[in-house]
Amino acid sequence: PAGRHVLKICRAEACQSMGGETLADGLRAALGLDWHETTADGRLTLEPVYCLGLCSCAPAAMLDDALYGRLDEATLRDVVAEAGQ
């Protein structure tokens, strides 16, 4: 089952060209998850998506219904921490 929060990471070309692949790999390693998996505590599910419509603000992600653009490692950590609240 999906976690209480769902984090969708854009994997489309614009986000990949702006470092999204490296960012996603680092997050997957940090969380110990692969795509479509949920943390053991049921808090967060990680999903790939193929365009959030934020190509000009790549790389992008969506936590539940909130969109985030121009992500870097620190911002993505903050987004994940937000899911813990």
Buried (B, 14 or more C-beta within 10 A) or exposed (E): EEBBBBBBBBBBEBBBEBBBBEBBEEBBEEBEBEEEBBBEEEBBBBBEBEEBEBBEBBBBBBBEEEBBBEBEEEBBBEBBEBBEE
